[in-house]
Amino acid sequence: MSDTFLFYPANCTVEPVVGRIEDVEEEVVSNAVKVYRRWLISRVHGSENFAIRLFRIEKGGMSPPDSHKWEHGVVILSGSGVVTLNGREYEVKPGTFLFIPPGTEHSFRQTGEDDLVFICIIPGYAVPPGK
């Protein structure tokens, strides 16, 4: 068992969180083109083991190739796009899900008329301070 996970005791004092996406501030992803992110669930909410983020890529937008030491889980909610994983392109649309293993080079590109919107889940240890 990895010591990177936090298991809450039976007398856990972290409170449940219920929110609405539109109430979460959307930030510009600085190293990308027309890509925006909302931290829906993360450390600031008391979650130590994972974070859920909502990404929105506007028409013509894309994220540059990137890789990390952690895995990602992605679910496409709306729009269409192309995800490149280790140089191989995959068309994505609502209902598509992806598992991106650690070390996999990945990028997202919006195609079509509507914004590409997706949920991305990462482990808690990958969350930057203050998020």
N, C-alpha and C positions, 0 to 999 in steps of 0.2 A: 504494500500500500504506500502511496506517495505521501510525503509530508507537506505537499503543496496544497492539499485540500483541508478545509476547515470544517469540522463536524460540530454542529451546535449541540450544547448540552440540553438535557430535557427541560431545564428551566430557562430556555433561550429568551433573551430580552429584546431581540430584533422584532420590530413591528411589521405586520403585513403592509404592502403598498398597493393601492389601486389608483390608476391614473389614466389620463387620456393623451394620446399621441400629440394632438394639437397643442397641448399645454407644455410640452417639452421643447426647450429651445433648440432650434436647428442651427448647427454650426457648419461653416465651410470647411471642407477637407483640403488642407493647404497644398498638398502635393499632387492634386488631381485637377481635372477640368470639369467644372459644372457638377461637382459631387458634393452632397450635403449629408450630414449625419446627426442623429439624435440618440443620446444615451438613454434608453428606456428604463433599463434596470442595471444597476452597477453598485460599486462600493458605497456611493453616497446614499443608496437606499438600504444598505445593510447586507447586500449580496457579496459574499467573499469568494464563492466558488465559480461564478460565471457572470457574464455581462451580456445583455441583449441590446443590440443597436439597430436602428432603422436607417437605411441608406436610401437616398433619392438621387438619381442621376438624370439631369435634364437632357433634352435633345442635343445631340452632338457631344455629350459628355463622356468622360472615361477616367478610369483610375490607371496609374502607371503600374507596370509589373512590380510585384512586391513578394516577399516571402518572409515567414516568421518561424520561430521555434515552437509555435503552438498551432493547434488545429482550429478550424472554423466549421461551423454549421451554417448553411445559408438556405433560405426559402424565398423564392421569388413571389411577390405579392401582386404586382401589376407591371404593365409595360413589357417590352421585349428588349433583348440584348444579346451580346456575345460574351461569354466568359472564357478566358484563355487560361488553361492549366498546364504548366510545363510545356508551353508551345503548342498545345492542341486546343482548337476552338470548339466551343459547344454553344449552340443556340439555346437561349433560355426564354421562358415565358411564364405566366402565372401558373403556379403549381409545381414548377421545377424545384428540386432541392439538390443541394450539393454538400458533400463532405470534402473538405480541403485539408489533407494531412499536413503535419508539420513539415516545413521545408519546401512545400510546393509553391513554385512561382505562379502567381495568379494576378489577373487583371479583369476589370469589368468595363464593358462599352455599351452604351445605350444605342438602340436602333429603333426604327419605327417612329410613330408620332407622339406617343405618350411617354412620360417619365418612367424610367426603370426604377422600381421600388422593391427593396428586399430587406428581410431580417437577417442579421448576422449575429451568431452566438459565439463568444470566445470564452476561454477560461479566465477565472478571476485574476490569476497571476499576470495576465497579459494587459490588464487595465492600467492605464497610466495614472499617476497620483492626481487626485482631485476629480476624478471621473466616477 
